Amino acid sequence: MSVQDFVDNKAKQLCFYLRAFWQGELPIEEIELFFWDSMEEWGQIDYTLTQPYTQKERVFWHLLHQVHYWNEDKLLNDQFLVDELNNCVNFLEGLGHCPLDCVGIRP
């Protein structure tokens, strides 16, 4: 699997999980499991440090790290954070512009 294939597949899943979480349909523990599963799968991707990032990849890593870093209350109730993350989700789903403040990097 290529880096791009990984990002494309995982970005769709991450957006689905995060939207379900915001709608109260998915517990935070499922997002944590998704994070760790993604890290394990990432370990199997063959890439070089010279491979360039796409905007989509940067936004994906930024979003993934943010949902892992912040606690459940903050992810649900901090309107500034929710708006920022929603902009990332929209971009990953092809519904918005690339957020300029995303600095996602590969683990």
Phi, psi and omega in degrees: 000137179275166177302314182297318178298316178301310182298316180300313181293312184289327179297318178300315181295316181299316179298317179299312181297316183293318177297318178297321178299312180297333180271004178077017183260356184216129178286155180302330180299328178292324177291321177297317177298319178299318179302308183292324175297319179295320178296319178296316179294324179299326179298343180263357181276131178266114179213164177247157180292346180270353178294129181287155175274149167264165175299320180299318180295317179299316180293320178301309182296321178301310181297316180300315180293322180295316182290338175279324186286313187277150179280168185303314181300316180295318180294335180266325194245348178275101188298325178297314179294315180300318178297317178299312181292324177296324175298321178295314179300313180302316179296314181297331179271003178079021185251003183203183179274159179292122176297131185283342185263016178271123182239037183298137177230157179293146179290000000 
